Each structure stands twice: as C-alpha cells, then as structure tokens.
Amino acid sequence: MTAIKQRSVIQENKSSALIECPVTYLMDKIGGYWKPIILFHLIAGEKRYGELKRCIPPITEKMLIQSLKQLEAENLIVRTAEAVVPPVVRYRLSDSGRRLQKVMDAMAEWVIEESKLNGIPISQAFSEFPVVIETWEARRESGAQFGKG
C-alpha cells in the first residue's frame, strides 16, 4: 500500500477542513457506510460481535471487524474481551460515542419523516427503532409536532 504523502495539497486541505468545518470533522470520525449503522445499533446497549452481525446481516465479517477497529481507534466505542473459551467480546459506546445519540436520533427522525413525505415505506416499523421511540414519545406527550424543534 502506498504511503500518504503528508505534505500534499490534498492533505493540507483536508487538515484545514477538519479544523474549520464541523461536518468534515464528524464525517472523518463516523463517515462511511457501516460505521453510523453500527453506532445506531450500539445506542440501544452493549452487544457481542455475533449480535452486531445479526443486527446488520448484509455486512461482511471483514467490514464489521474493520469498522469496529476504526470506531475503537476514534474512541467512539469500547471493546471488552473476556479470557474465556470461547472468547467473549463485547462492544459498547464510549462517553464520546454516547454523545452522538442526538445526531443518530436526528438522522433516524429525518429518514422517517422524509419517507412519509415521499411515500417511500421504510423497511422497519417505527417500533423497531428503540432509540428514537423515547424522543418521539416525549414529543408526543409535550404536544410537539413531528419535525418541529
């Protein structure tokens, strides 16, 4: 694999964008197809590797392992391994990862609202999004309208 040239214009622009643009910073941490999906599932609580694999059937083992390692390196998840046979490995959100819950909730709300507005059914029932339900129930109880602050 070719080493990244640290003094290239592209790398300097990327470094600058990470500092100046919060969206660039966020996407550098959670960007990609699988990482937000993994984070979304871990918001509901700690999961073993096999549980995560069952939650996300289309993900390959290689991509799941790679994404988990990247999320751990970014300090968004914590990996705990027990020295037993067979090995038990659990993943949970770190404090930093838990602070992403508002972001993940907002993305899920947007998807649900957008799908309703465009007549595109989402593949899961709303009840299958346990993380967002509390937010929605609180809004319903307070009389807040969907999609309104």
TACORHU-V699748 format. One record per pair of residues at least 6 apart in sequence whose C-alpha atoms are under 6 Angstrom apart, sorted by the first residue. I is the first residue (numbers start at 1). J is the second residue. Records with the same first field share a line. If there is no record, write none. Layout:
I = J / J
This chain:
18 = 24 / 25
30 = 36
35 = 67
44 = 131
46 = 91 / 92
47 = 90 / 91
48 = 89 / 90
71 = 77
76 = 93 / 94 / 96 / 97
77 = 92 / 93 / 94
78 = 91 / 92 / 93 / 94
79 = 90 / 91
80 = 89 / 90
81 = 88 / 89
82 = 88
105 = 132
115 = 121
